[in-house]
Amino acid sequence: MAENQGSASKSPKDNHGPLVKTGPTAGQNRSRNIDGRWRAKRSDAGKTRSR
C-alpha cells in the first residue's frame, strides 16, 4: 500500500488522468466509463449503511 501513496504527488499529466483521492483505490488513476468519460465516485460512497 505504501507504493501508491508516493504516486499521489504526481500530476495528472504524468499519470495520464486524475488520481483517486479517497477510498480503497486512493492514489491510483481514475478509471473510465465505456463511453470514455472519467468514472465518478458513487453517490453513496462514505455514507453509513441503513439497517
Secondary structure, 3 states (H helix, E strand, C coil): CHHHHHHHHCCHHHHCCCECCCCCCCCCECCECCCCCECCCCCCCCCCCCC
